Each structure stands twice: as structure tokens, then as C-alpha cells.
Amino acid sequence: MPRAEARSQVEITGGVDTHRDTHTAAAIDQTGRMLGHATFPTTRAGYAALLAWLRSFGRLVLAGVEGTGAYGAGLTTYLSEQGITVVEIDRPNRKTRRRAGKSDPIDAEAAARAALGKVRTGTPKNRDSQVEALRNLRVARTSAVDQRAGCMRQIKALIVTAPHGLRDQLRGLTTARLIHTCRNLRPDSTQIGVPEQAVKTALRSLARRYTTAQQEIAELDTLITALIETINPALLQLTGVGPDIAGQLLVTAGPNPERIHSEAAFAMLCGAAPIPASSGQTQRHRLNRGGDRQANKALYLIVINRLRWDPRTHTYLAKRTADGLSKKDTIRCLKRLIAREIYYTLRQTQPTTNKQPATT
């Protein structure tokens, strides 16, 4: 009995290396002593067994999980429901991995040690939220957009090699007119072995698929817009921000944007924060190629929209050009400034200084 009481006083940190079918867990104490490792199935019963196994060593105070947004999403949700503090573990340092080797138990132990030492850790996104619903809708929309674009590429490729009469009929049409014409082609199914009839059949099929994808996109856009207006309508009021851009930025920040501790951290997350690359008397920054590239693309599209329509952005561009910056450099500056504006809109707070997070 005294041994059980002593064990209950030991604080345990767990680490989990996640995969599609199994999770490998490791347990260490507060001094970093390895206590054991085990593998469990990725089912709710497996999650319960994993938690019970970790608790068998003492009082579980922290769990470091790899891939909380992918293979580790289910486990992260379960542990959070059980009141366990979960931190997201970044991928192991490559130099360390080369030295220590690679296996599931090794990765699980590395995750536990990273969680204990708070090395390259972060707060996972909450997966039970409206933002998660928004992410799911965006997955379907992205697929439909890709399918629509693929259909158009294939239609144009078929037109290039089509018989002269059909090619002359379809060449030079607008997209809407081209799709309408292809949908109304009437191939002779009894002559399907004739190339002209076969290409008509293919064009009609692709045009119908294009129309279906277009309808799906319109339906999903309606749902996405309504959801964004529920989550954070202020985003849609910003210049140059539409439902697609707002949806991406909400998904990037997650339903708990307070996990991003500053606007500089959000800019780094979006790959919009310049990286210092100075040495000696040379003072410079280099382009940041990390972060969420889809969020970076969203910031870029906001800049392009504002360069077209926003007078303040026109003024800023002229000022920075006079300072000697190229247009590319100015766009990067604008992305960084817009990241600040987006951050405070996501947090629904204002910066503590009197300086407004404007883009000009």
C-alpha cells in the first residue's frame, strides 16, 4: 500500500508517436528517467488502454503527442476529454534523429522528453468546434475546385487534337459558352469507333462533370460563408478578404487563436515573418519559406486585391518604391502588416499600443 501511494505521487510525462493503425507511447518521470514504452491500437478502447498504462506509473501531468492534427487527432481529443494537458510535438531534430536512430519507441521517448523540456512544443487545435467543421467543408471545396480545373484542362487538350470542323466550332469561345456547347454535343453512339464521335462523347462528359463541380462549389460557398459569419464576421469586413481567404485564415489559426501568443508568432505561422540573415556589418533578412503556405497564399491574395482597389495600399506602394524597395519587397512588407491586422481581428482585440494595425 505505501508503494502504491508513493507511485501516485510520482509525476509522469508521456510521449506518443502516432500512426494510422497504432500509437506507441513512452513514459518518463520528472527527472527524465525512462519508465517504459508500449503500443496500442488507434481505437477508443486503445486510447483508454494507453491512458491507463501511462497512469500506472504515477500521476500523468502532461502528454506530448506528434501529429495532433492528423493521426494523433483522435487521441488528442480523448486525452483532453479526460482532463490531460496535451502539447503538440514538432518533428524531431534531424541531427538528433541521425544520431539516435529511428523507431517508434525512440520517437515516443523523444516526444516525452520534448514535452517535459518544453522544446518545440505548441498548443494543439481544438477539433470539436465550428472551425473544424469549416475545415471539412473547405476540403470538399478544394477537391471540387481541382476537379473543375482538371476538367477544363482536359477539354482544352481534346479540342487541340479534335477534327478540324469540331475544333473550329469550339475554338475561341468563352468558358461559359464552351461548357454550354460541349454539354449539348450530340455524338452518334453507334459510331463510337469514329474519332470525331468519341471526342464529342468525351467533351460532353467532361462538360457535365465541370458543371457538377461548379454547382458543388456554389453550394459549399454558401455554407462556408454562413459559417464564417457565425464564427468571425469581422474578417469578411476587411478589405480584400472574401469567404475563401477568411476560411483559410480561420483554419490556420484554429478555434483557439489564443494559443498563438503574439502577432509576430502568427506572422511566423503564416510564413510572413522575415528571417534574420545578418553577419558582421551586413544587416539583412531573407525570405521565410516556412509556415503554413496556404495561409501565406491567403495573405498574398489580400495584398493583390488591395493593390487593385485600396487607395491606402496604393499610397504605401508609392512610398516604399520611393524608398528604393522593389514591388516584391513591398508585397512582403504588406503581407507582414496584414498578418498583424488579421491577428487582432481573429483575437477580437486591439493592440496595446496606440498604433493601429493598418496596412499603410
C-alpha positions in Angstrom: 0.0 0.0 0.0 2.8 2.5 0.8 4.4 1.7 -2.5 1.1 2.4 -4.4 0.8 5.7 -2.5 4.4 6.6 -3.4 3.7 5.8 -7.0 0.7 8.0 -7.1 2.9 10.9 -6.1 5.3 10.5 -9.0 4.6 12.9 -11.8 4.7 11.3 -15.2 5.1 12.8 -18.7 4.0 10.8 -21.6 5.1 10.9 -25.3 3.2 9.4 -28.2 4.4 8.6 -31.7 1.3 8.4 -33.8 0.5 6.3 -36.8 -2.6 5.3 -38.7 -3.3 2.0 -37.0 -1.2 2.1 -33.8 0.2 4.6 -31.3 3.4 4.0 -29.5 3.6 5.6 -26.0 6.6 6.2 -23.7 6.6 7.3 -20.1 9.3 9.2 -18.2 9.4 10.8 -14.8 10.2 14.3 -13.9 13.9 13.5 -13.8 13.8 12.2 -17.3 14.2 8.5 -16.3 12.7 6.2 -18.9 9.9 4.1 -17.4 8.7 2.1 -20.4 7.0 2.0 -23.7 4.1 0.2 -25.3 2.0 0.1 -28.4 -1.8 0.5 -28.6 -4.4 0.4 -31.4 -6.0 3.6 -32.7 -9.4 2.9 -31.3 -11.3 4.5 -28.4 -10.5 1.3 -26.3 -6.9 1.6 -27.4 -6.9 5.3 -26.2 -8.3 4.2 -22.8 -5.7 1.5 -22.5 -2.9 3.9 -23.4 -4.1 6.4 -20.8 -4.4 3.6 -18.1 -0.9 2.4 -19.0 0.6 5.8 -18.5 -1.2 6.3 -15.2 0.1 3.0 -14.0 3.5 4.7 -13.5 2.1 7.6 -11.4 0.2 10.9 -11.8 0.1 11.8 -15.5 0.6 15.6 -15.7 1.5 16.1 -19.4 1.3 14.3 -22.7 3.3 15.2 -25.8 1.6 13.9 -29.0 3.0 14.1 -32.5 0.6 15.0 -35.3 -2.3 16.3 -33.3 -3.9 17.5 -36.5 -3.6 14.1 -38.3 -3.0 10.6 -36.9 -3.0 12.0 -33.4 -6.2 13.9 -33.6 -8.4 11.2 -32.1 -6.0 10.6 -29.2 -5.6 14.3 -28.5 -9.4 14.8 -28.3 -9.7 11.8 -25.9 -6.9 12.9 -23.6 -8.3 16.4 -23.5 -11.7 15.0 -22.5 -10.1 13.1 -19.7 -8.5 16.3 -18.3 -5.0 15.6 -19.5 -2.9 18.6 -20.7 -1.7 17.8 -24.2 1.0 19.6 -26.1 1.8 19.2 -29.8 5.3 18.0 -30.6 7.2 19.2 -33.6 9.1 16.7 -35.7 12.4 15.6 -34.1 15.6 17.5 -34.9 17.2 15.7 -37.9 20.7 15.8 -36.5 19.5 14.2 -33.2 17.5 11.6 -35.2 20.5 10.6 -37.2 22.5 10.1 -34.0 19.8 8.3 -32.0 18.3 6.2 -34.8 14.7 5.9 -35.8 12.0 3.6 -34.3 8.6 4.1 -32.8 9.8 3.7 -29.2 12.7 6.1 -29.8 10.3 8.7 -31.3 7.8 8.3 -28.5 10.6 8.8 -25.9 11.8 11.9 -27.8 8.2 13.3 -27.7 8.0 12.7 -24.0 11.4 14.5 -23.4 10.4 17.4 -25.7 7.1 17.8 -23.7 9.0 17.7 -20.4 11.6 20.2 -21.5 9.1 22.3 -23.5 11.2 22.0 -26.6 9.5 22.9 -29.9 6.0 22.3 -28.4 2.7 24.0 -29.1 -0.9 24.0 -28.1 -3.0 21.7 -30.3 -6.1 23.0 -32.1 -9.4 22.1 -30.7 -11.0 19.6 -33.1 -14.5 19.8 -31.7 -15.5 23.2 -33.0 -17.1 25.2 -35.8 -13.7 25.9 -37.2 -13.2 22.1 -37.6 -16.5 22.0 -39.5 -15.3 24.8 -41.7 -12.0 22.9 -42.4 -14.0 19.9 -43.5 -16.2 21.9 -45.9 -13.0 23.5 -47.3 -11.5 20.1 -48.0 -14.6 19.3 -50.1 -14.5 22.7 -51.9 -10.8 22.4 -52.7 -11.4 19.0 -54.2 -14.3 20.4 -56.3 -12.1 23.3 -57.5 -9.3 21.0 -58.5 -11.8 18.8 -60.4 -13.3 21.7 -62.2 -9.8 23.0 -63.2 -8.8 19.5 -64.3 -11.9 19.2 -66.5 -11.2 22.5 -68.2 -7.6 21.5 -68.9 -8.7 18.2 -70.4 -11.4 19.8 -72.5 -8.9 22.3 -74.0 -6.4 19.5 -74.6 -9.1 17.5 -76.5 -10.0 20.5 -78.6 -6.4 20.9 -79.7 -6.4 17.4 -81.3 -10.1 17.3 -82.3 -11.1 17.1 -86.0 -11.0 20.4 -87.9 -14.7 21.0 -88.0 -15.3 20.5 -84.3 -12.1 22.3 -83.4 -13.2 25.4 -85.4 -16.6 25.3 -83.8 -15.2 25.3 -80.2 -12.1 27.5 -80.6 -12.2 31.0 -79.2 -15.4 30.5 -77.1 -15.6 31.9 -73.6 -15.5 29.4 -70.7 -19.3 29.6 -70.1 -20.1 29.3 -73.8 -17.6 26.4 -74.3 -19.1 24.4 -71.4 -22.6 25.1 -72.7 -21.7 24.0 -76.3 -19.9 20.8 -75.1 -22.8 19.8 -72.9 -25.1 20.0 -75.8 -23.0 18.0 -78.3 -24.9 15.0 -79.8 -22.5 12.2 -80.6 -23.6 9.2 -82.5 -23.2 6.3 -80.1 -23.4 3.8 -82.9 -20.3 5.3 -84.4 -18.3 5.4 -81.2 -15.3 4.0 -83.0 -15.0 7.1 -85.2 -12.6 9.6 -83.5 -14.9 12.6 -84.0 -17.8 10.9 -82.3 -15.6 9.7 -79.5 -14.2 13.2 -78.8 -17.7 14.6 -78.8 -18.7 12.0 -76.2 -15.6 12.8 -74.1 -16.2 16.6 -74.3 -19.8 16.2 -73.3 -18.8 14.0 -70.3 -16.2 16.5 -69.2 -18.5 19.4 -69.6 -21.2 17.8 -67.5 -18.6 16.9 -64.8 -17.4 20.6 -64.9 -21.0 21.8 -64.4 -21.5 19.4 -61.4 -18.3 20.6 -59.8 -19.4 24.2 -60.4 -22.7 23.5 -58.6 -20.9 21.9 -55.7 -18.6 24.8 -55.3 -21.5 27.2 -55.2 -23.4 25.1 -52.6 -20.3 24.8 -50.5 -19.5 28.6 -50.8 -23.0 29.3 -49.4 -22.4 27.0 -46.4 -18.9 28.3 -45.8 -19.9 32.0 -45.9 -22.7 31.3 -43.4 -20.3 29.5 -41.1 -17.7 32.3 -41.3 -20.3 34.9 -40.4 -21.1 32.9 -37.3 -17.5 32.3 -36.3 -16.0 35.7 -37.0 -17.9 38.1 -39.3 -15.4 40.8 -38.8 -13.0 39.0 -41.1 -15.3 39.5 -44.0 -15.4 43.2 -43.4 -11.7 43.6 -44.0 -10.7 45.0 -47.4 -9.7 42.2 -49.9 -10.9 39.4 -47.7 -13.6 37.1 -49.1 -15.0 33.8 -47.8 -12.3 31.6 -49.3 -9.5 33.7 -47.8 -11.3 34.2 -44.4 -11.9 30.4 -44.2 -8.3 29.6 -44.8 -7.1 32.1 -42.1 -9.6 30.8 -39.6 -8.5 27.2 -40.2 -4.8 28.2 -39.8 -5.4 30.0 -36.5 -7.8 27.3 -35.3 -10.7 27.6 -32.9 -8.4 28.7 -30.1 -6.4 31.5 -31.6 -5.3 32.5 -28.1 -2.7 29.6 -28.4 -0.8 32.0 -30.8 0.8 34.2 -28.2 1.5 37.3 -30.4 1.0 38.8 -33.8 4.7 38.1 -34.5 4.0 34.4 -33.8 1.0 34.5 -36.2 3.2 36.1 -38.9 5.7 33.3 -38.4 2.9 30.7 -38.6 1.9 32.2 -41.9 5.4 32.4 -43.3 5.2 36.1 -43.5 7.9 37.0 -40.9 11.3 37.7 -42.4 14.2 35.6 -41.2 17.3 37.5 -39.9 20.3 36.7 -42.1 22.8 39.2 -40.8 26.5 38.7 -40.3 29.1 41.2 -39.3 28.5 44.6 -40.9 25.9 43.1 -43.3 22.4 43.6 -41.9 19.7 41.8 -43.9 16.7 39.5 -43.8 15.8 36.6 -46.0 12.5 35.3 -47.3 10.7 33.0 -45.0 9.8 29.8 -46.9 8.3 28.0 -43.8 4.9 28.2 -42.1 1.5 27.4 -43.5 1.9 28.1 -47.2 -1.9 28.2 -47.7 -2.1 30.9 -45.2 0.8 32.7 -46.9 -1.1 32.4 -50.2 -4.2 33.9 -48.5 -2.1 36.9 -47.3 -0.7 37.3 -50.8 -4.2 37.4 -52.3 -5.3 40.1 -49.9 -2.3 42.2 -50.9 -3.1 41.7 -54.6 -6.7 42.7 -54.0 -5.7 45.8 -52.1 -3.2 46.8 -54.7 -6.0 46.8 -57.2 -8.7 48.6 -55.2 -7.4 50.2 -51.9 -6.1 53.8 -52.1 -4.2 53.4 -48.9 -2.2 50.5 -50.3 -1.5 52.5 -53.4 -0.1 55.2 -51.3 2.0 52.7 -49.3 3.4 51.2 -52.5 4.4 54.6 -53.9 6.1 55.5 -50.6 8.1 52.2 -50.4 9.0 52.5 -54.0 10.4 55.9 -53.4 12.4 54.4 -50.5 14.1 52.1 -53.0 12.2 48.9 -52.4 11.1 46.7 -55.3 7.5 45.7 -55.7 8.2 42.2 -54.5 9.8 43.6 -51.3 6.8 45.9 -50.8 4.4 43.0 -51.2 6.4 41.1 -48.5 6.1 44.1 -46.2 2.4 44.4 -46.8 1.9 40.7 -46.0 3.6 41.2 -42.7 1.4 44.2 -41.9 -1.7 42.4 -43.0 -0.8 39.4 -40.8 -0.8 41.8 -37.8 -4.3 43.1 -38.8 -5.6 39.6 -39.3 -4.2 38.5 -35.9 -6.1 41.2 -34.0 -9.2 40.5 -35.9 -9.0 36.8 -35.1 -8.4 37.6 -31.5 -11.2 40.3 -31.5 -8.8 42.6 -29.6 -6.8 45.7 -30.3 -3.1 46.1 -29.9 -1.9 47.5 -26.6 -0.1 50.4 -28.3 -1.8 53.4 -30.0 -0.5 52.3 -33.4 -3.3 50.8 -35.5 -2.6 47.6 -37.3 -3.2 49.1 -40.7 -1.6 48.1 -44.0 -0.5 51.6 -45.0 
